[in-house]
Every structure is written in C-alpha cells, then in structure tokens.
Amino acid sequence: MPTKLSADDLREITSRLAEEANLLREELSATESKMPSLHADCDLDAADVGAKVIALEALRADADRARNLLDQVLATLPRVGTPGYGQCTVCGDIISRDRLLAVPHTEVCIDCARAGSGG
C-alpha cells in the first residue's frame, strides 16, 4: 500500500521535480560548454597539462552527477501518483511522506538508505 499523499503533496512533488530537472539541464549545459575551452587552451608546460586534466576530470564528474540525477528525476516524474510511487524498491515498505517530500526522486525508504541498500 503506497504512502498516502494528498493532491497538494503530489502537485508539490511534481512541481519540484520539474524545477529540479530544469536546473539540472542548465547545470549540465553550463558544465559541458566549459569543456571545449579547456581543450582549446594551449599547454605551456607539464603543470598546465596537469591542471587542465584535473579540471576536465572535475567537469566530467560534475556532468556525470548532473546527468545521473536528471535521469532519476525524469524517470520519477511519470510515476508520481501511480501505485508504485512511494514504495521502497529494496524492502517493499512504504516510503514516508516526509522523505518523499524531501527527496521526491528517492526509491528507497530511510532504513534502506541508512543501511546503504540503494541510496
């Protein structure tokens, strides 16, 4: 049995997820737009090359994190309000209303998250 979420809760969750998706798209675009300029910089010495490699790795990590979170958010949006939304994918228990309002794209209850069973 899924968590009892009111119509207002569902609207809030949907709105927050849509807003988060837009912010993540912007972040991803900004991060990816920085990469070509790093590639275009001339390498004056080994220290410059090392700094560029570190900066590129950090940008890639940021882009990967944003892309993964965007994928989670976009996968969650159509599930909001459906019978499976709000049920832990690890233990099958109901995810609390407060947790869903705080982390609407979560797929695990707080107990499983604390146990490291899925995020």
C-alpha positions as CSV (number, residue, x, y, z in Angstrom):
1,M,0.0,0.0,0.0
2,P,1.6,3.3,-1.1
3,T,2.2,6.3,1.1
4,K,-0.9,8.5,1.5
5,L,0.0,11.7,-0.3
6,S,-2.6,14.4,-0.8
7,A,-3.3,16.0,-4.1
8,D,-1.4,19.1,-2.9
9,D,1.6,16.8,-2.0
10,L,1.5,15.3,-5.5
11,R,1.4,18.7,-7.1
12,E,4.2,19.9,-4.9
13,I,6.3,16.9,-5.7
14,T,5.6,17.2,-9.5
15,S,6.5,20.9,-9.5
16,R,9.7,20.3,-7.5
17,L,10.8,17.5,-9.8
18,A,10.1,19.6,-12.9
19,E,12.0,22.6,-11.4
20,E,14.9,20.3,-10.5
21,A,15.0,18.8,-14.0
22,N,15.2,22.3,-15.5
23,L,18.0,23.3,-13.1
24,L,19.9,20.1,-13.8
25,R,19.6,20.7,-17.6
26,E,21.0,24.2,-17.1
27,E,23.8,22.9,-14.9
28,L,24.7,20.2,-17.4
29,S,24.7,22.6,-20.3
30,A,26.9,25.0,-18.5
31,T,29.3,22.3,-17.4
32,E,29.5,20.8,-20.9
33,S,30.0,24.2,-22.5
34,K,33.2,24.7,-20.4
35,M,34.9,21.6,-21.8
36,P,35.8,22.8,-25.3
37,S,37.5,25.9,-23.9
38,L,39.7,23.7,-21.7
39,H,40.6,21.6,-24.7
40,A,41.4,24.7,-26.8
41,D,43.8,26.2,-24.2
42,C,47.4,25.9,-25.2
43,D,49.6,23.8,-22.9
44,L,52.7,25.8,-21.9
45,D,54.3,23.2,-19.6
46,A,53.6,20.0,-17.7
47,A,52.0,21.8,-14.8
48,D,49.5,23.4,-17.3
49,V,48.7,20.0,-18.7
50,G,48.2,18.5,-15.3
51,A,45.9,21.4,-14.2
52,K,43.9,21.0,-17.4
53,V,43.5,17.2,-16.9
54,I,42.3,17.8,-13.3
55,A,39.9,20.5,-14.4
56,L,38.5,18.3,-17.2
57,E,38.1,15.3,-14.8
58,A,36.2,17.6,-12.4
59,L,33.9,18.9,-15.2
60,R,33.2,15.3,-16.4
61,A,32.4,14.2,-12.8
62,D,30.1,17.2,-12.4
63,A,28.4,16.4,-15.7
64,D,28.0,12.7,-14.9
65,R,26.5,13.6,-11.5
66,A,24.0,16.0,-13.0
67,R,23.2,13.6,-15.9
68,N,22.5,10.7,-13.4
69,L,20.4,12.9,-11.2
70,L,18.5,14.3,-14.2
71,D,17.8,10.7,-15.3
72,Q,16.4,9.8,-11.9
73,V,14.2,12.9,-11.8
74,L,12.9,12.3,-15.3
75,A,12.2,8.7,-14.5
76,T,10.3,9.7,-11.4
77,L,8.0,12.3,-12.9
78,P,5.7,9.9,-14.7
79,R,5.5,7.7,-11.7
80,V,4.3,10.3,-9.2
81,G,0.8,9.4,-8.1
82,T,0.9,5.9,-9.5
83,P,0.5,2.9,-7.2
84,G,4.2,2.0,-7.2
85,Y,5.4,5.5,-6.3
86,G,6.3,5.7,-2.6
87,Q,7.2,2.0,-2.2
88,C,10.8,1.1,-1.4
89,T,12.5,-0.8,-4.2
90,V,14.7,-2.7,-1.7
91,C,12.4,-3.9,1.1
92,G,9.0,-3.1,-0.3
93,D,7.9,-1.0,2.6
94,I,6.2,2.4,2.3
95,I,8.5,5.4,2.0
96,S,7.4,8.1,4.5
97,R,5.6,11.1,3.2
98,D,8.2,13.4,4.8
99,R,11.0,11.6,2.9
100,L,9.1,11.8,-0.4
101,L,8.5,15.5,0.1
102,A,12.2,16.0,0.9
103,V,13.7,13.7,-1.8
104,P,10.9,13.1,-4.3
105,H,13.0,11.0,-6.6
106,T,14.0,8.6,-3.9
107,E,13.3,4.9,-4.5
108,V,14.3,3.7,-1.0
109,C,13.0,4.1,2.5
110,I,15.1,5.8,5.1
111,D,16.0,2.5,6.7
112,C,17.4,1.0,3.5
113,A,19.1,4.3,2.7
114,R,20.9,4.3,6.1
115,A,21.8,0.6,5.6
116,G,23.4,1.5,2.2
117,S,21.0,-0.7,0.4
118,G,20.3,1.5,-2.6
119,G,20.8,5.2,-2.0
